[in-house]
C-alpha cells in the first residue's frame, strides 16, 4: 500500500504490549496539568517554536453544515491544548480543529466524540479510557441528518505510533548508535500499515451507511520525524533508527490516505501541511517527549497545528 518499503526483521516489535504502558505514562502528566474542574491549567510561557497559526476566518455562508460530527483519536482531541476537559477521560480540547471548523460556520452544531487513545475499534465498540471510563462507540454519534464528518484514526491501531515514539526511545538506550528499533520492528510495521489502510476504508463505509448525504473528510497525521540525518533530544531515538522512524511516520500518513482513496472520500494531507514543523524543527507544531502543561501532551499537537489543520479543512470545504 505504501510506496515505502520497510526492510524485513528477524523478530517483531511488540507493538501492542508497549501501547498501554506508554498511554498511561503520557496520561499522568496530562491529568497533572488539569485544574480541579477538569479544565487544563492556563499555559505558561510558550516554548520556542510553538508559535500559533492564524485563526480560521469566519465563513460568509450559513447553514452549510447544520450537523458536524468529529471522529478520531488524540490528534483530533488535542489533549492540553486550551481548554482541555479531562472529565470523561478523552482529554478533548475546545481549541481543537473540529471546534475551530464548527466556529467558522454559522448555525453548525458540533458533536465532537474524538477521544485520546481511540483506535478504529473505538468507532464501533465501547472504548475504555486511561482512567477506566467507558466511551460509547463513536459511530453512534453519526445520524442520518449529519451533514459533515471528519475522521482521523489509525495511529493507535496495534500500538503503532506509541511503539514508534515510546518503544523506539526505550530501545535507543540499549544501542544509541545502531538501529535497534528497525532491527526488531520493520516486519510487523509493514503488516500493520496494510491493516490500518483497510480499517480506515471500512470505517468510512460505516459512516456512509449511517449518513448517506454527509460530506466526509479523512484527516491524516502530521510530520513528526525530521527529514534530516539527525534526531534531537525531544525525539530520543537511535541514530540508525531515524530512517525507519521516518518511514513509519510517512507510511501511516499514506495508509490513511490510501484508505480514504479506496473509500472515495476527500483527504486532508496533514503530513504535507506540517512539513518543516516536525518535533526537531525550529518551529515544532508537535510536542516532544516532554509534556508542556497547558499547551500539549508529549508527542501531541500544539494549538498551531490544530489551527493549521482547521484552516486546511475550511479551504477544502469552501473550494
C-alpha positions as CSV (number, residue, x, y, z in Angstrom):
1,X,0.0,0.0,0.0
2,X,2.8,2.4,0.7
3,X,5.5,3.3,-1.7
4,X,8.0,3.0,1.1
5,X,9.5,-0.4,1.8
6,X,10.4,-1.4,5.4
7,X,13.2,-3.9,5.5
8,X,12.4,-7.4,6.9
9,X,13.0,-8.0,10.5
10,X,14.2,-11.1,12.4
11,X,11.6,-10.8,15.1
12,X,8.6,-8.5,15.5
13,X,8.5,-5.4,17.7
14,X,5.8,-6.0,20.4
15,X,3.7,-3.0,19.4
16,X,0.6,-4.0,21.4
17,X,2.4,-4.7,24.6
18,X,4.1,-1.3,24.7
19,X,1.0,0.7,23.9
20,X,-0.9,0.5,27.3
21,X,2.3,1.3,29.3
22,X,3.1,4.4,27.2
23,X,-0.5,5.6,27.2
24,X,-0.5,5.6,31.0
25,X,2.8,7.3,31.1
26,X,1.5,10.1,28.8
27,X,-1.8,10.4,30.6
28,X,-0.4,11.0,34.0
29,X,1.2,14.4,33.2
30,X,-2.0,15.3,31.3
31,X,-4.1,15.0,34.5
32,X,-1.4,16.8,36.5
33,X,-1.8,19.7,34.1
34,X,-5.5,20.0,34.6
35,X,-7.3,22.1,37.2
36,X,-9.7,20.6,39.8
37,X,-12.7,21.2,37.5
38,X,-11.1,19.1,34.7
39,X,-10.0,22.0,32.6
40,X,-6.4,22.5,31.6
41,X,-4.4,25.0,33.5
42,X,-3.5,28.2,31.7
43,X,-0.4,28.0,29.6
44,X,2.8,29.3,30.9
45,X,5.4,30.9,28.6
46,X,5.2,29.3,25.2
47,X,8.3,27.2,24.3
48,X,10.5,28.2,21.5
49,X,8.9,27.1,18.2
50,X,5.4,26.6,19.4
51,X,4.0,29.6,17.5
52,X,0.4,30.0,16.6
53,X,-1.1,29.7,13.1
54,X,-3.7,32.4,12.1
55,X,-7.2,31.7,13.4
56,X,-9.7,30.5,10.7
57,X,-11.7,33.2,9.2
58,X,-15.5,33.1,9.7
59,X,-17.5,31.7,6.8
60,X,-19.8,34.0,4.9
61,X,-22.2,31.1,4.3
62,X,-24.8,30.0,6.8
63,X,-26.4,26.6,7.3
64,X,-24.0,24.8,5.0
65,X,-23.3,22.1,7.5
66,X,-26.0,22.1,10.2
67,X,-24.7,19.0,12.0
68,X,-21.0,18.2,12.1
69,X,-19.6,15.1,13.7
70,X,-15.9,14.8,14.5
71,X,-14.4,11.3,15.0
72,X,-10.9,10.5,15.9
73,X,-8.1,9.9,18.5
74,X,-5.9,12.3,20.5
75,X,-4.6,14.0,17.3
76,X,-8.2,15.3,17.0
77,X,-9.0,15.6,20.7
78,X,-5.7,17.6,21.1
79,X,-5.0,17.0,24.9
80,X,-3.8,20.0,26.8
81,X,-4.5,22.5,24.0
82,X,-6.5,25.1,25.9
83,X,-9.0,24.4,27.1
84,X,-9.0,20.6,27.8
85,X,-11.7,18.7,29.5
86,X,-10.4,15.8,31.4
87,X,-13.7,14.9,32.9
88,X,-14.6,11.9,30.7
89,X,-11.0,10.7,30.1
90,X,-10.9,11.7,26.5
91,X,-8.8,14.9,27.1
92,X,-10.8,16.7,24.4
93,X,-9.9,20.4,23.8
94,X,-12.3,23.2,23.0
95,X,-9.5,24.6,20.9
96,X,-9.1,21.5,18.7
97,X,-9.6,21.6,14.9
98,X,-13.2,20.4,15.0
99,X,-14.2,23.2,17.3
100,X,-12.4,25.8,15.1
101,X,-14.1,24.4,12.0
102,X,-17.5,24.5,13.6
103,X,-17.0,28.1,14.8
104,X,-16.4,29.2,11.2
105,X,-19.9,28.2,10.1
106,X,-22.9,30.0,11.4
107,X,-25.5,27.6,12.8
108,X,-23.3,24.5,12.8
109,X,-23.9,22.1,15.7
110,X,-20.8,20.1,16.5
111,X,-20.7,16.6,18.0
112,X,-17.1,16.1,18.8
113,X,-16.7,12.5,20.1
114,X,-12.9,12.2,19.4
115,X,-11.1,10.6,22.3
116,X,-7.5,10.1,23.3
117,X,-6.4,6.5,23.0
118,X,-9.1,5.7,20.4
119,X,-8.4,3.3,17.5
120,X,-10.6,2.0,14.7
121,X,-12.3,-0.4,17.1
122,X,-13.5,2.5,19.2
123,X,-15.6,3.6,16.2
124,X,-17.9,0.5,16.5
125,X,-17.4,-0.5,20.2
126,X,-17.0,0.8,23.7
127,X,-13.6,2.4,24.4
128,X,-12.1,2.3,27.9
129,X,-10.1,5.5,28.5
130,X,-6.9,5.6,30.5
131,X,-8.9,6.4,33.7
132,X,-11.3,3.5,33.2
133,X,-14.3,5.5,31.9
134,X,-16.4,3.9,29.2
135,X,-16.9,5.8,26.0
136,X,-19.7,4.7,23.6
137,X,-18.9,3.8,20.0
138,X,-18.0,7.0,18.2
139,X,-20.2,6.0,15.2
140,X,-23.2,6.2,17.4
141,X,-22.9,10.0,17.0
142,X,-23.3,9.8,13.2
143,X,-27.0,10.1,12.4
144,X,-28.9,10.3,9.2
145,X,-29.1,14.1,9.4
146,X,-25.4,14.5,9.8
147,X,-24.1,16.8,7.0
148,X,-20.3,16.8,7.7
149,X,-18.0,14.2,9.2
150,X,-14.2,14.4,9.8
151,X,-12.3,11.2,10.6
152,X,-8.7,10.9,11.9
153,X,-7.9,7.4,13.1
154,X,-5.4,4.6,12.8
155,X,-2.4,5.8,14.6
156,X,-3.2,3.8,17.8
157,X,-4.2,0.6,16.0
158,X,-1.9,-2.2,17.0
159,X,0.1,0.3,19.2
160,X,1.9,1.5,16.1
161,X,2.5,5.2,16.9
162,X,3.1,4.6,20.6
163,X,5.6,2.0,19.9
164,X,7.3,4.3,17.4
165,X,7.7,7.3,19.8
166,X,8.0,5.3,23.1
167,X,9.2,1.9,22.3
168,X,12.0,3.1,19.9
169,X,13.1,5.6,22.5
170,X,13.4,2.8,25.1
171,X,15.4,0.6,22.7
172,X,17.7,3.5,21.8
173,X,19.1,3.3,25.3
174,X,20.5,-0.2,24.5
175,X,22.2,0.8,21.3
176,X,22.2,4.6,20.7
177,X,24.4,4.4,17.6
178,X,22.7,1.4,16.0
179,X,19.2,0.7,14.7
180,X,17.6,-1.5,17.5
181,X,14.0,-0.5,16.7
182,X,14.3,-1.2,13.0
183,X,16.1,-4.5,13.7
184,X,13.1,-5.8,15.6
185,X,10.1,-3.9,14.3
186,X,10.2,-3.5,10.5
187,X,8.4,-6.7,9.7
188,X,5.4,-6.1,11.9
189,X,5.2,-2.4,10.9
190,X,4.7,-3.3,7.3
191,X,1.8,-5.7,8.1
192,X,0.2,-3.2,10.5
193,X,0.2,-0.4,8.0
194,X,-1.6,-2.5,5.4
195,X,-4.3,-3.4,8.0
196,X,-4.7,0.3,9.0
197,X,-5.4,1.2,5.4
198,X,-8.2,-1.5,5.3
199,X,-9.7,-0.4,8.6
200,X,-9.9,3.2,7.6
201,X,-11.7,2.3,4.4
202,X,-14.1,0.1,6.4
203,X,-14.8,2.9,8.9
204,X,-15.7,5.3,6.1
205,X,-18.2,2.8,4.8
206,X,-19.8,2.7,8.2
207,X,-20.1,6.5,8.2
208,X,-21.6,6.4,4.8
209,X,-24.2,3.8,5.8
210,X,-25.3,6.0,8.7
211,X,-25.2,9.4,7.0
212,X,-25.5,8.8,3.2
213,X,-25.7,12.5,2.4
214,X,-22.8,13.7,4.6
215,X,-19.6,15.1,3.2
216,X,-16.8,13.0,4.6
217,X,-13.2,14.2,5.1
218,X,-10.5,11.8,6.3
219,X,-7.8,13.8,8.1
220,X,-4.2,12.5,8.1
221,X,-1.4,12.6,10.5
222,X,1.4,15.2,10.8
223,X,5.1,15.0,10.2
224,X,6.7,14.1,13.5
225,X,10.1,12.7,12.5
226,X,12.6,15.1,10.9
227,X,13.7,14.8,7.3
228,X,17.4,15.3,8.1
229,X,20.0,12.9,9.2
230,X,19.8,13.7,12.9
231,X,17.2,13.5,15.6
232,X,17.1,15.6,18.7
233,X,16.6,15.4,22.5
234,X,12.9,15.9,22.0
235,X,12.8,12.7,19.9
236,X,15.4,10.4,21.5
237,X,15.7,7.6,19.1
238,X,18.9,5.8,18.0
239,X,20.9,7.3,15.1
240,X,20.3,4.3,12.9
241,X,16.6,4.2,13.6
242,X,15.8,7.6,12.1
243,X,15.2,6.4,8.5
244,X,12.9,3.6,9.9
245,X,11.0,6.0,12.1
246,X,10.6,8.5,9.3
247,X,9.3,5.7,7.0
248,X,6.7,4.6,9.6
249,X,5.6,8.2,10.0
250,X,5.2,8.6,6.3
251,X,3.7,5.1,5.9
252,X,1.0,5.8,8.5
253,X,0.0,9.0,6.6
254,X,0.0,7.1,3.3
255,X,-2.1,4.2,4.8
256,X,-4.7,6.7,6.0
257,X,-4.7,8.5,2.6
258,X,-5.0,5.2,0.7
259,X,-7.9,4.2,2.9
260,X,-9.7,7.4,2.1
261,X,-8.9,6.9,-1.6
262,X,-10.3,3.4,-1.6
263,X,-13.5,4.7,0.1
264,X,-13.7,7.5,-2.4
265,X,-13.8,10.4,0.1
266,X,-11.7,13.6,0.4
267,X,-8.4,13.5,2.2
268,X,-6.7,16.3,4.3
269,X,-3.0,15.9,3.8
270,X,-1.7,16.9,7.3
271,X,1.7,15.4,6.6
272,X,2.4,17.8,3.8
273,X,0.7,20.7,5.7
274,X,3.2,20.2,8.6
275,X,6.3,19.9,6.6
276,X,9.0,21.9,8.4
277,X,7.2,21.7,11.7
278,X,8.3,18.3,13.0
279,X,9.4,17.7,16.6
280,X,13.0,18.6,15.9
281,X,12.3,21.7,13.8
282,X,12.9,25.3,14.9
283,X,9.1,25.8,14.9
284,X,7.6,22.5,16.1
285,X,3.8,22.0,15.9
286,X,4.1,18.7,17.8
287,X,5.5,18.5,21.4
288,X,8.5,16.2,22.0
289,X,8.9,13.7,24.8
290,X,8.1,16.2,27.5
291,X,4.5,17.3,28.2
292,X,4.1,21.1,28.1
293,X,1.5,21.9,30.7
294,X,-1.4,24.0,29.4
295,X,-0.2,23.6,25.8
296,X,0.3,20.0,24.6
297,X,0.7,16.4,25.8
298,X,4.0,14.7,25.0
299,X,4.2,13.7,21.3
300,X,0.9,15.5,20.6
301,X,-0.1,18.7,18.7
302,X,0.2,22.3,19.8
303,X,-2.6,24.8,19.1
304,X,-0.7,25.9,16.0
305,X,-1.0,22.5,14.4
306,X,-4.8,22.3,15.2
307,X,-5.3,25.8,13.8
308,X,-3.4,24.9,10.6
309,X,-5.5,21.7,10.1
310,X,-8.7,23.7,10.7
311,X,-7.7,26.2,8.0
312,X,-6.9,23.4,5.5
313,X,-10.3,21.7,6.2
314,X,-12.0,25.1,5.7
315,X,-10.1,25.7,2.4
316,X,-11.3,22.3,1.1
317,X,-14.9,22.8,2.2
318,X,-15.0,26.2,0.5
319,X,-13.5,25.2,-2.8
